[in-house]
Amino acid sequence: MVVVHRAHGFRFVIYTADHEPAHVHITGPGQAKINLLGPDGRPEVVSTIGIKRSDLLRLVDEVIEHQLRLLEQWERIHGQLD
């Protein structure tokens, strides 16, 4: 597990033994999983548990803002995307 970003009281994590598609797990007061490249090329929420909608919107904005860097971290940990 590698913490690749922190914001708004949440940790953005990439697990070293994880699977594609490229995604981050977000933990804090609740949890979320966000694919870094959805069908339209923008991040896509996969699942959430216990996160307020306002926090989720803020977290999605954070992933959008840092999408390229998060993808670079995914590739550093897992190798090139297919």
HUGI-V279292 format. One record per residue. RES is the residue in one letter. SS is DSSP state (H for helix, E for strand, C for the rest). PSI is psi as a letter, one per 40 degrees, with the letter a starting at -180 (999 if undefined). OMEGA is omega in radians with two decimals (none if undefined). Layout:
BEGIN
res->RES ss->SS psi->PSI omega->OMEGA
res->RES ss->SS psi->PSI omega->OMEGA
END
This chain:
BEGIN
res->M ss->C psi->h omega->3.13
res->V ss->E psi->h omega->3.05
res->V ss->E psi->h omega->-3.06
res->V ss->E psi->e omega->-3.12
res->H ss->E psi->i omega->3.03
res->R ss->E psi->h omega->3.08
res->A ss->E psi->i omega->3.02
res->H ss->C psi->f omega->3.14
res->G ss->C psi->e omega->-3.14
res->F ss->E psi->i omega->3.03
res->R ss->E psi->h omega->3.09
res->F ss->E psi->h omega->-2.94
res->V ss->E psi->i omega->2.93
res->I ss->E psi->h omega->3.12
res->Y ss->C psi->h omega->-3.08
res->T ss->C psi->d omega->-3.14
res->A ss->C psi->f omega->-3.08
res->D ss->C psi->a omega->-3.01
res->H ss->C psi->i omega->3.00
res->E ss->C psi->i omega->0.10
res->P ss->C psi->i omega->3.13
res->A ss->C psi->h omega->-3.10
res->H ss->E psi->i omega->3.03
res->V ss->E psi->i omega->2.98
res->H ss->E psi->h omega->-3.13
res->I ss->E psi->h omega->-3.11
res->T ss->E psi->i omega->-3.14
res->G ss->C psi->b omega->3.00
res->P ss->C psi->g omega->-3.05
res->G ss->C psi->a omega->-3.10
res->Q ss->E psi->i omega->3.05
res->A ss->E psi->i omega->3.00
res->K ss->E psi->h omega->-3.10
res->I ss->E psi->h omega->3.01
res->N ss->E psi->h omega->-3.11
res->L ss->C psi->d omega->3.12
res->L ss->C psi->g omega->3.06
res->G ss->C psi->a omega->-3.11
res->P ss->C psi->d omega->-3.14
res->D ss->C psi->e omega->3.13
res->G ss->C psi->e omega->3.10
res->R ss->C psi->i omega->3.08
res->P ss->C psi->i omega->-3.07
res->E ss->E psi->h omega->3.10
res->V ss->E psi->h omega->3.12
res->V ss->E psi->d omega->-3.13
res->S ss->E psi->i omega->3.05
res->T ss->E psi->i omega->3.04
res->I ss->E psi->h omega->2.99
res->G ss->C psi->e omega->3.09
res->I ss->C psi->h omega->3.08
res->K ss->C psi->i omega->-3.12
res->R ss->H psi->d omega->-3.14
res->S ss->H psi->d omega->3.09
res->D ss->H psi->d omega->-3.13
res->L ss->H psi->d omega->3.12
res->L ss->H psi->d omega->3.11
res->R ss->H psi->d omega->-3.14
res->L ss->H psi->d omega->3.08
res->V ss->H psi->d omega->3.08
res->D ss->H psi->d omega->3.12
res->E ss->H psi->d omega->3.12
res->V ss->H psi->d omega->3.09
res->I ss->H psi->d omega->-3.11
res->E ss->H psi->d omega->-3.05
res->H ss->C psi->e omega->-3.04
res->Q ss->H psi->d omega->-3.10
res->L ss->H psi->d omega->3.14
res->R ss->H psi->d omega->3.12
res->L ss->H psi->d omega->3.06
res->L ss->H psi->d omega->3.08
res->E ss->H psi->d omega->3.11
res->Q ss->H psi->d omega->3.10
res->W ss->H psi->d omega->-3.12
res->E ss->H psi->d omega->3.10
res->R ss->H psi->d omega->-3.09
res->I ss->H psi->d omega->-3.00
res->H ss->H psi->e omega->-3.06
res->G ss->C psi->i omega->-3.07
res->Q ss->C psi->i omega->3.06
res->L ss->C psi->i omega->3.08
res->D ss->C psi->999 omega->none
END
